[in-house]
């Protein structure tokens, strides 16, 4: 069973908003055995919408359309679909009452005719009442194909998909099972991993496919399977990973579906009774932000000093000014001093520090652009590593954050 996602709206095409709806829909449909074969975005123009719908006939039995259902003139999806399916708009009294109730209860401005026009809906379509808004969903059928039109507002779309569309699709279509499982690795590139596990990959059953998903120093290995027997697929995927893990045990973090790197770090700190602090320069607080997004981080994470400027490293952390003048602010000596001082200031078991040149200019250091020093201080001492992460500022920062978390993870693993 194949589906296409069709997003309508100039705001997507000009980059004004990110198409998060497609991410949610892809995951939701995949879970019920519907394969997404294409994601298409088109402008708010009738001819573009019609062209996309016609093209989708060759690829998919299901089309999920989002966007273009608002009350203004640029929202033309409903009218276009009505014409496309040779239908006419009629007043839906139940939806009109719903719209008027929303305005009476929750909207301070009075309802107008534009809002009431949203109750005019295609006579042949199945209407999906939107409990959270005024734009109704619509379900069309023709020639064993289903086209579902949903509002583009994310929380409205998610409610309709979860509560109405998915159950209806499961009843309407006979679907295979689609399963995914993803192993997370760090510290080794995609090509190096591929070379290491080449024989294992060649031995995979034909119905199990491997995908490499690299991202800034990490590589995810996803196994996917599709078939009629869910338990058989799960057994085959699990067996394949059992054969793989001994070959990647030095770089394996865990399974994406079970836990994240940040969650594993938190669990390890709490389990071992350690506390942590950070002193961040080039990473600007990103490490602390990633760690404290996990609920319960306060059980081990004491705090962070974002000492971005050189004088802040001196005045807040207490790094020796002469040390900076002698070795440069981006150096092994300063990174280690930052980690040692952070551990003292926060009275933590472990402290992590970063200092580097993320670019585009060198700032207070002559170190090569992309140079990052990462240091970790513990009761046993301090160690540090130097990295060159390229010249793209955002990538340098994100690579530094990922690498810093990996080094902490390794350090905790050694302490067990």
Secondary structure, DSSP 8 states (H G I E B T S, - for coil): -EEEEEEE-HHHHTTSS--HHHHHHHHHHHHTT-EEEEEEEE-S-HHHHHHHHHHHTTT-SEEEEES--SSSTT--HHHHHHHHTT--EEE-HHHHHHHHHHHHHH-SS---HHHHGGGEEESSSEEE--TTSS--EEEEEETTEEEEEE-SSHHHHHHHIIIIIHHHHHHHS---EEEEEEEEEESS-HHHHHHHTHHHHHTS-TTEEEEEEEETTEEEEEEEEEES-HHHHHHHHHHHHHHHHHHHTTTEEEETTT--HHHHHHHHHHHHT--EEEEESTTTTHHHHHHHTSTTGGGTEEEEEE--SHHHIIIII---HHHHHHH-SSSHHHHHHHHHHHHHHHT-SEEEEEEE--SSS-TT--S-TTEEEEEEEETTEEEEEEEE--S-HHHHHHHHHHHHHHHHHHHHHHH-
